[in-house]
């Protein structure tokens, strides 16, 4: 396969069509938590009512069982968008180097983990690639749902929880020393 000319990415880092698509998507941030600035609190008598200032971690996961699992559904869809983009990048790397370079540069500035927003912007710029990512996303989900063993997943989560608790217990237990010289019997 002939090497395509080197392109300049939007983040001022050189990228070529010879670069692995895996390197691009390994930069993605893990989902679930985002940094948000803490809101300023009202002052009473010259004192702030809030405790601290700065950034706080805000969990985007449901807090109680009654709230439902819409956030989980959204994260799954976002992950399949990410995975489909990764797959399309691999396909384009092999078959269409100019389209690969364009999508590579696009993904650098637009996060595929923001599924819906990412695809809306992509559809405005390159409808063909957006459609390809959407079809691939649906196909990957279909493959996953056939292979997903829910009982096995429940067991994996349960075993992982047990391992974490076991490790925590081992970290907190103070083991007696095996020093026989301090406990000599007196005659």
Secondary structure, 3 states (H helix, E strand, C coil): CCCCCCEECCCCCEECCCCCHHHHHCCCCCCCEEEEECCCCCEECCEECCCCCCEEEEECCCCCHHHCCHHHHHHHHHHHHHHHHHHHHHHHHHHCHHHHHHHHHHHHHCCCCCHHHHHHHHHHHCHHHHHHHHHHHHHHHHHHHHHCCHHHHHHHHHHHHHHHHHHHHHHHCCCCCCCCCCCCCCC
